[in-house]
Amino acid sequence: QVQLVESGGGLVQAGGSLRLSCVASRSIFGPNALGWYRQAPGKQRELVALITRDGSTNYADSMRGRFTINRDNGKNAVYLQMNSLTPEDTAVYYCYHRDLLRDLTSWGQGTQVTVSS
């Protein structure tokens, strides 16, 4: 497993943008996916977006077109650009790594995103 450290959360007004970053504690090799999940108060954790090592992406329907995920394999990092934020996007955002060969999952500690109306 790897340690994941997120940054970039904060308070933003509706319609604004934020960029989240997540850096792994070591180099990530082999087939894997990096991504973001989020959990709002009283709700289950849900997928935001995933990106594989070769750049294939998957977005939750409600985020597609507003959020963009990308990664830098040389820096062992994944980023989430969030635009047109609404109060419904308020949640703790968790960075995620999946080792597809060894079937191992790692989570970051989470970063709070709060969107005010």
N, C-alpha and C positions, 0 to 999 in steps of 0.2 A: 504494500500500500504506500501511498504518498501523502505528504502533508500539503494542504492547499490553503493559501492565504489570500483572502479577498480584500479588495479596497475599492473605494469610489462611491459607496453609498452616501446617502444624505437626504436633506430636505429640499424639495423642488416644487415649484408651483405647477398646477395643471397646464399642460401644453409644453412644458419644458423638457429638457433632456438630461440624461446622466450616462456616464460610461463606467461600467464596472470592469475591474481587472482581477485576475486570479493567477497566481504564480505557484507552480509546484516546487516542492523542496528538493527534487532531484530530477535528473533527466528521465524523460518518459519514452520508452522504446516499444516497438511492436504495435500490433493492432490495438487501438484504444479510442475512446471517445472522451472528449471534454465537454462540459456544458454547464447549464444553469437550471436550477429549480428554484421555486419560491414557495413560501408559506405565509399566508395571511392569517391574522388572528381568528381562531375558531374554524379554520379550514385545513384541509389536507394539503400536504406538499404536492406541488404540481410541476410538470415539466414546463420550462420556458423555451429552451433551445439546446441542441446538441450539435457537435461538429466532430467528425472523425479525423484521424491523422491525415487522410488524403484530401480533406476539405469538404466532404459531403455534409450537408446540414439538414436539420430537422427542426421545425418550429411548431409550437402550439398555435392553433388556429388564431387565437385572439391576439397573438404577438406578431404574427406574420405581417410584414409590411411596415411595422413600427420599430421592431427590434432587429438588430443585426449582430450575429455572432461571428467572430473570427479568432484565429489562433496563430501563434508564432511558435513553431516547433523548436526553433533555435533557442528561444527564451523559456520554453516550457510554460507558456502562458496562454490564457484564453481571455477574450474580452467580450463584453456585451454592450453595444451601443443602444440606448433606449431613447426613442423620440416620441413626441406626442403623448407624453405620460398623462394618465388620468388618476384620480384618487383610487380607482379599483386596482391600480398597479402597486399600491402600498403593501409591502410585505418584507419579510426577511428573505434575501436572495442568497442561495447556497451554490457554491461552486462544486462541481461533480467530476470525478474521473472514473472511468470504467476500463479496467484491463480486460480486453475481450478474450485473450488467450487463457488467463488464469482465473477468469470470472471473479475478479475482485473489484470492489467499489470503495471509493474514498470520498469523503465530504469535507468541505471547508467549514469554518465556524459560523459563517453567515455574516451578511452585511445588511443593515436596515436601509430600506428605501421608503421614504414617506413623501407622498404627493398631496399637496394641499389644494383645496378647491378655491 
